[in-house]
Amino acid sequence: MIDSAVDQYAIETNRKTGDVVKVADWTNYLKKGSLLYNNGNSLLGTAYGDQTVDTIPRVPTSDLAVLSDVAGTGFWSPYAPQGAIQFGKILRRKFSPAARFLLF
């Protein structure tokens, strides 16, 4: 959804590859009233931040750390943060109470 929103913004505002798109700009191209539209954050509350035209959005590093125990490296590709997947391993951390509530 983020990638599509950034693409639509870039098309309508004549942006080019590598241009930065602010959160307030790309969220305007999402379904109004959705959680992502309202705050630009993941379900775990982590900000996705500004995006770059023609660059794949990345999973926030803290979200990857929380969720990596339930999904293998193939699940995250190509959206894992730069450097998070090395030698077939993902950063690992114990589930927070909020993640347990969302996942189980």
MDAnalysis code that builds the backbone (N, CA, C; Angstrom):
import MDAnalysis as mda
import numpy as np

u = mda.Universe.empty(312, n_residues=104, atom_resindex=np.repeat(np.arange(104), 3), trajectory=True)
u.add_TopologyAttr("name", ["N", "CA", "C"] * 104)
u.add_TopologyAttr("resid", np.arange(1, 105))
u.add_TopologyAttr("resname", ["MET", "ILE", "ASP", "SER", "ALA", "VAL", "ASP", "GLN", "TYR", "ALA", "ILE", "GLU", "THR", "ASN", "ARG", "LYS", "THR", "GLY", "ASP", "VAL", "VAL", "LYS", "VAL", "ALA", "ASP", "TRP", "THR", "ASN", "TYR", "LEU", "LYS", "LYS", "GLY", "SER", "LEU", "LEU", "TYR", "ASN", "ASN", "GLY", "ASN", "SER", "LEU", "LEU", "GLY", "THR", "ALA", "TYR", "GLY", "ASP", "GLN", "THR", "VAL", "ASP", "THR", "ILE", "PRO", "ARG", "VAL", "PRO", "THR", "SER", "ASP", "LEU", "ALA", "VAL", "LEU", "SER", "ASP", "VAL", "ALA", "GLY", "THR", "GLY", "PHE", "TRP", "SER", "PRO", "TYR", "ALA", "PRO", "GLN", "GLY", "ALA", "ILE", "GLN", "PHE", "GLY", "LYS", "ILE", "LEU", "ARG", "ARG", "LYS", "PHE", "SER", "PRO", "ALA", "ALA", "ARG", "PHE", "LEU", "LEU", "PHE"])
u.atoms.positions = np.array([
    [0.811, -1.193, 0.000],
    [0.000, 0.000, 0.000],
    [0.856, 1.260, 0.000],
    [1.926, 1.231, 0.779],
    [2.792, 2.409, 0.837],
    [3.430, 2.652, -0.526],
    [3.924, 1.589, -1.141],
    [4.577, 1.709, -2.439],
    [3.626, 2.295, -3.480],
    [2.393, 1.807, -3.491],
    [1.392, 2.319, -4.432],
    [1.056, 3.782, -4.156],
    [0.949, 4.129, -2.884],
    [0.645, 5.516, -2.520],
    [1.771, 6.453, -2.962],
    [3.005, 6.028, -2.744],
    [4.156, 6.843, -3.157],
    [4.191, 6.968, -4.683],
    [3.935, 5.855, -5.384],
    [3.907, 5.897, -6.853],
    [2.841, 6.862, -7.367],
    [1.654, 6.786, -6.792],
    [0.559, 7.660, -7.238],
    [0.892, 9.126, -6.973],
    [1.446, 9.389, -5.798],
    [1.867, 10.755, -5.473],
    [2.905, 11.250, -6.489],
    [3.893, 10.388, -6.787],
    [4.960, 10.764, -7.720],
    [4.408, 11.057, -9.107],
    [3.463, 10.246, -9.561],
    [2.853, 10.460, -10.883],
    [2.114, 11.790, -10.925],
    [1.299, 12.026, -9.902],
    [0.460, 13.222, -9.905],
    [1.218, 14.516, -9.631],
    [2.399, 14.411, -9.024],
    [3.149, 15.624, -8.685],
    [4.470, 15.730, -9.456],
    [4.623, 14.873, -10.459],
    [5.798, 14.923, -11.339],
    [7.118, 14.714, -10.609],
    [7.159, 13.776, -9.673],
    [8.397, 13.461, -8.959],
    [9.183, 12.428, -9.753],
    [10.491, 12.349, -9.474],
    [11.337, 11.408, -10.195],
    [11.992, 10.424, -9.217],
    [12.599, 9.393, -9.761],
    [13.293, 8.394, -8.950],
    [14.267, 9.074, -8.001],
    [14.206, 8.670, -6.740],
    [15.100, 9.221, -5.725],
    [14.543, 10.385, -4.946],
    [13.436, 10.969, -5.408],
    [12.825, 12.073, -4.656],
    [12.215, 11.547, -3.365],
    [12.332, 12.316, -2.303],
    [11.771, 11.946, -0.998],
    [10.322, 12.406, -0.931],
    [9.458, 11.529, -0.407],
    [8.037, 11.833, -0.244],
    [7.730, 11.822, 1.255],
    [7.290, 12.941, 1.761],
    [6.981, 13.081, 3.186],
    [5.769, 12.226, 3.565],
    [5.701, 11.828, 4.825],
    [4.607, 10.999, 5.333],
    [3.254, 11.639, 5.029],
    [3.133, 12.931, 5.279],
    [1.853, 13.615, 5.042],
    [1.429, 13.541, 3.581],
    [2.389, 13.435, 2.679],
    [2.066, 13.356, 1.251],
    [1.628, 11.952, 0.849],
    [2.389, 10.906, 1.223],
    [2.004, 9.554, 0.789],
    [0.780, 9.028, 1.518],
    [0.551, 9.460, 2.761],
    [-0.643, 8.971, 3.463],
    [-1.927, 9.522, 2.855],
    [-1.850, 10.635, 2.157],
    [-3.036, 11.187, 1.484],
    [-3.541, 10.290, 0.357],
    [-2.752, 9.323, -0.059],
    [-3.148, 8.417, -1.145],
    [-3.589, 7.055, -0.617],
    [-3.883, 6.968, 0.661],
    [-4.388, 5.744, 1.288],
    [-5.867, 5.901, 1.604],
    [-6.508, 4.803, 1.955],
    [-7.923, 4.842, 2.321],
    [-8.105, 5.720, 3.556],
    [-8.929, 6.736, 3.421],
    [-9.175, 7.660, 4.525],
    [-9.781, 6.910, 5.713],
    [-9.280, 7.225, 6.889],
    [-9.769, 6.606, 8.115],
    [-9.033, 5.336, 8.505],
    [-8.197, 4.783, 7.617],
    [-7.439, 3.574, 7.970],
    [-6.335, 3.943, 8.964],
    [-5.845, 2.957, 9.704],
    [-4.785, 3.231, 10.674],
    [-3.552, 3.822, 10.001],
    [-3.181, 3.272, 8.861],
    [-2.005, 3.764, 8.158],
    [-2.224, 5.195, 7.666],
    [-3.403, 5.497, 7.181],
    [-3.737, 6.853, 6.741],
    [-3.673, 7.829, 7.923],
    [-4.217, 7.413, 9.062],
    [-4.314, 8.306, 10.221],
    [-2.968, 8.697, 10.809],
    [-1.996, 7.764, 10.810],
    [-0.751, 8.097, 11.499],
    [0.540, 7.684, 10.784],
    [0.463, 6.942, 9.688],
    [1.669, 6.531, 8.976],
    [2.516, 5.535, 9.733],
    [1.890, 4.823, 10.689],
    [2.616, 3.854, 11.518],
    [2.211, 2.424, 11.202],
    [3.079, 1.492, 11.577],
    [2.762, 0.071, 11.453],
    [1.732, -0.309, 12.521],
    [1.248, -1.538, 12.467],
    [0.303, -2.007, 13.493],
    [0.925, -2.032, 14.883],
    [2.246, -2.113, 14.949],
    [2.928, -2.106, 16.238],
    [3.268, -0.693, 16.700],
    [2.851, 0.311, 15.911],
    [3.034, 1.700, 16.305],
    [4.335, 2.343, 15.867],
    [5.099, 1.670, 15.030],
    [6.375, 2.210, 14.564],
    [6.165, 3.027, 13.292],
    [6.725, 4.217, 13.249],
    [6.570, 5.086, 12.083],
    [7.300, 4.515, 10.874],
    [6.634, 4.545, 9.716],
    [7.289, 4.153, 8.466],
    [8.169, 5.280, 7.946],
    [7.839, 6.500, 8.282],
    [8.661, 7.637, 7.910],
    [8.533, 8.042, 6.451],
    [9.368, 8.982, 6.074],
    [9.390, 9.456, 4.693],
    [9.814, 8.304, 3.788],
    [9.339, 8.335, 2.555],
    [9.649, 7.290, 1.581],
    [10.369, 7.911, 0.390],
    [10.969, 7.056, -0.427],
    [11.698, 7.510, -1.610],
    [11.058, 6.911, -2.850],
    [10.853, 7.726, -3.870],
    [10.242, 7.271, -5.113],
    [11.084, 6.148, -5.728],
    [10.408, 5.075, -6.135],
    [11.021, 3.898, -6.762],
    [11.945, 3.115, -5.844],
    [11.737, 3.229, -4.536],
    [12.464, 2.432, -3.553],
    [11.440, 1.652, -2.741],
    [11.659, 0.364, -2.578],
    [10.713, -0.484, -1.847],
    [10.651, -0.049, -0.386],
    [9.445, 0.156, 0.144],
    [9.326, 0.479, 1.577],
    [9.885, -0.677, 2.418],
    [10.461, -0.359, 3.545],
    [11.066, -1.364, 4.421],
    [10.252, -1.531, 5.700],
    [10.254, -2.739, 6.232],
    [9.649, -3.007, 7.533],
    [10.508, -2.289, 8.571],
    [9.894, -1.554, 9.506],
    [10.697, -0.917, 10.552],
    [11.513, -1.970, 11.313],
    [12.749, -1.652, 11.622],
    [13.658, -2.596, 12.270],
    [13.085, -3.149, 13.565],
    [12.450, -2.307, 14.367],
    [11.907, -2.782, 15.640],
    [10.756, -3.767, 15.416],
    [9.950, -3.559, 14.380],
    [8.874, -4.504, 14.058],
    [9.441, -5.832, 13.585],
    [10.498, -5.788, 12.787],
    [11.150, -7.003, 12.321],
    [11.670, -7.809, 13.500],
    [12.269, -7.137, 14.450],
    [12.815, -7.823, 15.623],
    [11.709, -8.511, 16.421],
    [10.561, -7.863, 16.550],
    [9.450, -8.435, 17.307],
    [8.817, -9.615, 16.574],
    [8.673, -9.502, 15.261],
    [7.936, -10.495, 14.484],
    [8.797, -11.585, 13.845],
    [10.108, -11.472, 13.901],
    [10.968, -12.410, 13.192],
    [10.871, -13.838, 13.714],
    [10.421, -14.028, 14.932],
    [10.286, -15.377, 15.479],
    [9.155, -16.165, 14.830],
    [8.239, -15.500, 14.170],
    [7.103, -16.202, 13.570],
    [7.178, -16.289, 12.055],
    [8.218, -15.723, 11.458],
    [8.345, -15.768, 10.005],
    [9.815, -15.877, 9.615],
    [10.097, -16.749, 8.658],
    [11.464, -16.954, 8.194],
    [11.956, -15.827, 7.301],
    [13.199, -15.916, 6.905],
    [13.829, -14.858, 6.114],
    [13.119, -14.629, 4.784],
    [12.599, -15.675, 4.161],
    [11.915, -15.531, 2.885],
    [10.673, -14.659, 2.977],
    [10.016, -14.673, 4.112],
    [8.801, -13.875, 4.310],
    [9.102, -12.378, 4.216],
    [10.215, -11.953, 4.762],
    [10.528, -10.529, 4.856],
    [11.113, -9.952, 3.574],
    [11.705, -10.780, 2.759],
    [12.318, -10.287, 1.529],
    [11.252, -9.820, 0.555],
    [11.381, -8.725, -0.092],
    [12.492, -7.763, -0.103],
    [12.273, -6.575, 0.827],
    [11.384, -6.703, 1.813],
    [10.992, -5.553, 2.628],
    [11.770, -5.398, 3.932],
    [12.657, -6.314, 4.229],
    [13.437, -6.220, 5.465],
    [14.347, -5.006, 5.427],
    [14.611, -4.403, 6.584],
    [15.515, -3.255, 6.624],
    [16.898, -3.638, 6.098],
    [17.595, -2.677, 5.520],
    [18.945, -2.913, 5.009],
    [19.808, -3.540, 6.106],
    [20.500, -4.626, 5.791],
    [21.418, -5.248, 6.730],
    [20.768, -6.132, 7.772],
    [19.438, -6.232, 7.803],
    [18.781, -7.039, 8.834],
    [18.913, -8.527, 8.565],
    [18.965, -8.918, 7.301],
    [19.085, -10.334, 6.970],
    [20.518, -10.599, 6.538],
    [21.222, -11.351, 7.360],
    [22.602, -11.686, 7.043],
    [22.822, -13.157, 7.336],
    [23.461, -13.842, 6.405],
    [23.802, -15.245, 6.567],
    [22.596, -16.089, 6.931],
    [21.422, -15.748, 6.372],
    [20.215, -16.539, 6.576],
    [19.553, -16.361, 7.924],
    [19.974, -15.398, 8.705],
    [19.375, -15.175, 10.020],
    [18.734, -13.804, 10.066],
    [17.691, -13.694, 10.876],
    [17.037, -12.403, 11.099],
    [17.294, -12.015, 12.553],
    [17.379, -10.728, 12.791],
    [17.502, -10.255, 14.169],
    [16.389, -10.861, 15.019],
    [16.699, -11.299, 16.214],
    [15.693, -11.941, 17.049],
    [15.568, -11.221, 18.388],
    [14.344, -11.213, 18.905],
    [14.063, -10.640, 20.211],
    [12.809, -11.330, 20.738],
    [12.648, -11.381, 22.044],
    [11.437, -11.973, 22.609],
    [10.242, -11.086, 22.301],
    [9.062, -11.715, 22.222],
    [7.847, -10.970, 21.935],
    [7.515, -10.013, 23.069],
    [7.111, -8.824, 22.719],
    [6.610, -7.887, 23.707],
    [5.168, -8.279, 24.015],
    [4.595, -7.822, 25.127],
    [3.190, -8.129, 25.412],
    [2.246, -7.657, 24.298],
    [2.549, -6.526, 23.685],
    [1.697, -6.023, 22.607],
    [1.745, -6.959, 21.404],
    [2.913, -7.456, 21.076],
    [3.052, -8.377, 19.935],
    [2.337, -9.690, 20.232],
    [2.445, -10.177, 21.452],
    [1.738, -11.419, 21.803],
    [0.234, -11.242, 21.609],
    [-0.287, -10.089, 22.013],
    [-1.709, -9.818, 21.868],
    [-2.103, -9.807, 20.393],
    [-1.280, -9.187, 19.552],
    [-1.605, -9.093, 18.128],
    [-1.470, -10.426, 17.394],
    [-0.548, -11.264, 17.833],
    [-0.221, -12.479, 17.091],
    [-0.946, -13.725, 17.575],
    [-1.329, -13.747, 18.815],
    [-1.905, -14.996, 19.355],
    [-3.337, -14.832, 19.806],
])
